[in-house]
C-alpha cells in the first residue's frame, strides 16, 4: 500500500476510495467503480422489448383469429344441418352429417 505526501494510505480500500467501494463491488468484492451503461445497451433493450411486444401481439391475434374461425365454422355447420333437416324430411341428423360432411 502506498501513501500520499500527507502520510495517508492511498490503496484500494483507503478512505478516498471508500465511496466507490460502497457503490459497486465486483465478484470478489473488488471495487470496480460506478457502473456506466453505453447508450447502445438502452437501444438494444428497447428493440428487444418492442420485438417481444410484437410477438405477443401476433400470438394473441392468431388465437383470436382461430377462435373466430371455429365460431364461424360452427355457425355454418348449424345452418347446413338446419337446411338439411328442413328440406329433406326423411333425413336424420346422422344422415345429414354423412351427406354434407366435408370430404377429405
Secondary structure, DSSP 8 states (H G I E B T S, - for coil): --B-TTS-B-STTSGGGHHHHHH-B-TTS-B--S----HHHHHHHHHHHHHHHHHHHHHHHHHHHHHHHHHHHHHHHHHHHHHHHHH-TT--HHHHHHHHS---
